[in-house]
Amino acid sequence: MSKVSGPCDMDGVSEFAIHCTANAECIQKRHYTECKCKPNFIQTEDGLCVKKYMERCELDSECDRVAKLGCVNSKCDCHDMLETYDVQRGRCLGIKGLGI
C-alpha cells in the first residue's frame, strides 16, 4: 500500500501492483504515477487522506485530527464546543476574548 505522494500502478491488475492508501487515487504525472488524495480529502503529515471540515463522517478518525476536527453530528467539525473553525488557518481555534 502506497501513501500519498508515493508510487502506484494505474492498472492495478498485477498481483504485485502498488495500490494507494484509502481515500487516495493513482494519478499520472509527466513520467511517473503517484497517489493523491481524492476530492474533499486532505493529506496528513503521515501520508494518509482524511476528510476536511464539514464533510460527512461516521467516526472521529475519518476527520483531520491536525485541524482538531472530530465527527460531530455526522460532519467533521470542531470537537471542542468552545472552539470555532478558522478557514484561513484551516483549524479549530479558541473563541477570541475568552482566553482559550
N, C-alpha and C positions, 0 to 999 in steps of 0.2 A: 504494500500500500504506500503510495507516494503522497507526501504532504504538499501543501500549496507552494508553488514555485519549483516543485520537484519535477523530474521527468515522468512521462507517461506514454502509453501507447494509444493511438487514436482508434484502432480497430478493436483492440482488447479481446481478440479471439484466441490467441495462443495461450497455452497453459502457463507460460512464463510472462504473460502480458503484465505491465505495470499499470494498476488502476489507481485512480485518485481517491483521496480520503472522502468521507461523507460530505455532501453538500458542495463538492467541487467537481469541475469538469475538465476534460483534457482539451486544450486549445492548441492550434497550430501557430507557431511564431514563424519567423523567416526560415530558419534552417533547423528548427527543433520544435518539440512539443513540451508543454508544461501544464501542470494543474493550476486552475484558477477558481476562486470561489464563484458559485452561481449568483445570479442577481438576487438582491435582498439579503445577502450574507456578507460578512466581513471577516477578513483574515486575522487570526490571533497571532501572537508572538511565537507560538509553538507550531505554526503551520496548519492549523485547523480552520474550519469555516463555521461561524456561529451567526445567529440571527441578529439583525440590527434592531434599533429602537422601534417599538410599536408593531413589530412583526408578530404574527400569530405563533403561539407556542403551547406546549403542554408541560414542559419541565424547565426548571431554572437552568439546567446545564445546556439548553439549546440557545440561551441568550449570551450576549457579550459580557463576560464577567469583568473584563478590564474597565468597561464603561460603568460597572456596578449595576448592571441590569439583571433582573430576575423575571420569572414568569408570573405576572400579576394579572389576574382576571383574563387569562389566556392570551396575553400580549407581553412582549418584552418591554418592561418599564422599570423605573427606579424601585428597587426592593424596599428601600427605606422611605417611609411616608414623609419624612422631614426633608427629603431631597427632591430636586426637580432636574429634568434633563436639560442640559445646556447644549444646544445644537452646534454652536461654534466650537466648543471644546470636545463634543462627542462623548459626553459622560454625565453621570448624575453628580450634582453638586449640592451642598447645603444651601438652605434658603438664606439670602442676604439679610443681614440685620439681626439674626438670631445667634450669631457667634458659632455657627456649626461649621 
